[in-house]
Amino acid sequence: MIGSGPAGVGAAEAFRKRRADIPVRILTADNDEPYQRPPLSKEFLRGETDDVSLHPSSWFSDRDLDVTTGAPVAGIDVQAHTVTAAGRRYEYAHLILATGASPTPLPVPGGELALQLRSLQDAGRLRAAAQRAESAVVIGAGFIGCEAAASLAMKGLSVTMVAPEKLPQEKRLGAAAGQKLVALIEEAGARFSGGVGVEEIRADAVVLDNGVTVTADLIVAATGVQPNSAQAQAAGVPTERSRIVVDAGMATGLPDVYAAGDVALAFNTTAGRPIVIEHWQDAADQGAVAGARAAGADARWSGVPGFWTSIGDATVKYHAWGDGYDDSRLIEHRDGFTVWYESGGATVAVLTCNADDDYDLGENLIQAGKPAPVPVR
Ligand SMILES: Cc1cc2nc3c(=O)[nH]c(=O)nc-3n(C[C@H](O)[C@H](O)[C@H](O)COP(=O)(O)OP(=O)(O)OC[C@H]3O[C@@H](n4cnc5c(N)ncnc54)[C@H](O)[C@@H]3O)c2cc1C
């Protein structure tokens, strides 16, 4: 496996369950043992926990899974069945590409000055900087930006979040959901400033395209990620929009090469089309399919993608195919909300806050391609 995120580790575990006889090695660019990313923008950033390990070291040794950290794979030879990492050549019988994605610096002057948040090292750097800071600007209103802004505000920093969209994730989730996200960010103590672009980043300020310059001790860019597919592409593995194209069994079409997780564009049998996901559990599920397939078992990716996010004290849950919708409708609850999304009369997504029954119902309706339980048009 290349990569020690949920896809790589999930693949290793699934493979080992079926094949006790073949050595399993996880090569990872990370310098840390496998860890969980979701807490990095939440409990870890707020200083509520230091332990984000995915499993204790004994979990890997008990399963005879070899994890080689600090070993970025620099080359893959699909003919020779070898990969090169940290100056060594490794042979493989089965290769699973689970290299995830990396943040790209904002393409503006000074873009590299903003801190990023993907790895445990990034999070450590950000947390240390936050301890010395009184103010922060978070650029980008995706879920990681919202979580980081809320966490920094909860630590007592004066936080301004800026984004080109008028409301957070307006394009992806709609205006009604975007307003709810603003309310959650503000409840956590951060300010949201939408409809503005960043022109320049300075050591202590963000220059916006509306003429305003926001000064801050700490600047974080949470402006999206780029799949880590360069080595696979160079090796001739088929890609589309920089993602490795795989079937529902996570096979790339090249002999013995599979891919899973954020780096993959995988076919989902229930959706009947390829789906891009950037969620923890789905990466683990895809990894499990890839590992099972590599071990010779039958497995397909069929689940409805889903994830949870915590913005301050609120938890927002989302099930979705993630490739758009025709109509949506927000339903208010006493202490939360549900947004239903339909395409062609079928439920394609549900976003909930304090409405777990709707979250579960939504998964079933999306799976079955049935309409939402309320009129959506
Ligand atoms: C701060 C943060 C918070 C998040 N919160 C949530 C959440 O609440 N809920 C949720 O569902 N999702 C969340 N996500 C998204 C989730 O973490 C990802 O979708 C998931 O980690 C993807 O798993 P993956 O295994 O595909 O890739 P990754 O977890 O990115 O792992 C990729 C691995 O590949 C390694 N690698 C890359 N290139 C190479 C190379 N050339 N050679 C060797 N190794 C390489 C990397 O070092 C890494 O170990 C969050 C992400 C972040 C960053």
The ligand as a Tripos MOL2 file, in Angstrom:
@<TRIPOS>MOLECULE
LIG
   53    58     1     0     0
SMALL
NO_CHARGES

@<TRIPOS>ATOM
      1 C1         -8.1020   18.5960    9.1020 C.3       1 LIG1
      2 C2         -8.9990   17.5960    8.4290 C.ar      1 LIG1
      3 C3        -10.2340   17.2720    9.0000 C.ar      1 LIG1
      4 C4        -11.0700   16.3540    8.3800 C.ar      1 LIG1
      5 N1        -12.2720   16.0600    8.9740 N.ar      1 LIG1
      6 C5        -13.0610   15.1250    8.4190 C.ar      1 LIG1
      7 C6        -14.2840   14.7400    9.0500 C.ar      1 LIG1
      8 O1        -14.6550   15.2580   10.1040 O.2       1 LIG1
      9 N2        -15.0130   13.7690    8.4590 N.ar      1 LIG1
     10 C7        -14.6370   13.1730    7.2980 C.ar      1 LIG1
     11 O2        -15.3370   12.2940    6.8000 O.2       1 LIG1
     12 N3        -13.5040   13.5330    6.6580 N.ar      1 LIG1
     13 C8        -12.7080   14.4780    7.2030 C.ar      1 LIG1
     14 N4        -11.5400   14.8360    6.5650 N.ar      1 LIG1
     15 C9        -11.2030   14.2210    5.2650 C.3       1 LIG1
     16 C10       -10.5500   12.8730    5.4690 C.3       1 LIG1
     17 O3         -9.5160   12.9770    6.4150 O.3       1 LIG1
     18 C11        -9.9990   12.3630    4.1390 C.3       1 LIG1
     19 O4        -11.0700   12.1900    3.2490 O.3       1 LIG1
     20 C12        -9.2750   11.0440    4.3090 C.3       1 LIG1
     21 O5         -8.1590   11.1770    5.1530 O.3       1 LIG1
     22 C13        -8.8150   10.4610    2.9600 C.3       1 LIG1
     23 O6         -8.1500    9.2810    3.1930 O.3       1 LIG1
     24 P1         -7.0510    8.7120    2.1920 P.3       1 LIG1
     25 O7         -6.5300    7.4650    2.8440 O.co2     1 LIG1
     26 O8         -7.5980    8.6350    0.8310 O.co2     1 LIG1
     27 O9         -5.9000    9.8240    2.1380 O.3       1 LIG1
     28 P2         -5.0610   10.5150    3.2810 P.3       1 LIG1
     29 O10        -5.6950   10.3770    4.6030 O.co2     1 LIG1
     30 O11        -4.7540   11.8810    2.7680 O.co2     1 LIG1
     31 O12        -3.7230    9.6780    3.3050 O.3       1 LIG1
     32 C14        -2.8390    9.7020    2.2230 C.3       1 LIG1
     33 C15        -1.5420    9.0780    2.6330 C.3       1 LIG1
     34 O13        -0.6880    8.9440    1.5020 O.3       1 LIG1
     35 C16         0.6200    9.4020    1.8320 C.3       1 LIG1
     36 N5          1.2940    9.7830    0.5940 N.ar      1 LIG1
     37 C17         0.9920   10.7690   -0.2810 C.ar      1 LIG1
     38 N6          1.8540   10.7520   -1.3260 N.ar      1 LIG1
     39 C18         2.7020    9.7230   -1.1000 C.ar      1 LIG1
     40 C19         3.8060    9.1780   -1.7990 C.ar      1 LIG1
     41 N7          4.2200    9.6730   -2.9760 N.pl3     1 LIG1
     42 N8          4.4570    8.1230   -1.2480 N.ar      1 LIG1
     43 C20         4.0720    7.5920   -0.0680 C.ar      1 LIG1
     44 N9          3.0320    8.0580    0.6340 N.ar      1 LIG1
     45 C21         2.3460    9.1090    0.1110 C.ar      1 LIG1
     46 C22         0.3720   10.5030    2.8190 C.3       1 LIG1
     47 O14         1.5180   10.7690    3.5860 O.3       1 LIG1
     48 C23        -0.7650    9.8800    3.6550 C.3       1 LIG1
     49 O15        -0.2370    8.9740    4.5890 O.3       1 LIG1
     50 C24       -10.6830   15.7500    7.1640 C.ar      1 LIG1
     51 C25        -9.4480   16.0860    6.5880 C.ar      1 LIG1
     52 C26        -8.6160   16.9870    7.2120 C.ar      1 LIG1
     53 C27        -7.2900   17.3260    6.5940 C.3       1 LIG1
@<TRIPOS>BOND
     1     1     2 1
     2     2     3 ar
     3     2    52 ar
     4     3     4 ar
     5     4     5 ar
     6     4    50 ar
     7     5     6 ar
     8     6     7 ar
     9     6    13 1
    10     7     8 2
    11     7     9 ar
    12     9    10 ar
    13    10    11 2
    14    10    12 ar
    15    12    13 ar
    16    13    14 ar
    17    14    15 1
    18    14    50 ar
    19    15    16 1
    20    16    17 1
    21    16    18 1
    22    18    19 1
    23    18    20 1
    24    20    21 1
    25    20    22 1
    26    22    23 1
    27    23    24 1
    28    24    25 2
    29    24    26 1
    30    24    27 1
    31    27    28 1
    32    28    29 2
    33    28    30 1
    34    28    31 1
    35    31    32 1
    36    32    33 1
    37    33    34 1
    38    33    48 1
    39    34    35 1
    40    35    36 1
    41    35    46 1
    42    36    37 ar
    43    36    45 ar
    44    37    38 ar
    45    38    39 ar
    46    39    40 ar
    47    39    45 ar
    48    40    41 1
    49    40    42 ar
    50    42    43 ar
    51    43    44 ar
    52    44    45 ar
    53    46    47 1
    54    46    48 1
    55    48    49 1
    56    50    51 ar
    57    51    52 ar
    58    52    53 1
@<TRIPOS>SUBSTRUCTURE
     1 LIG1         1 GROUP 0 **** ****
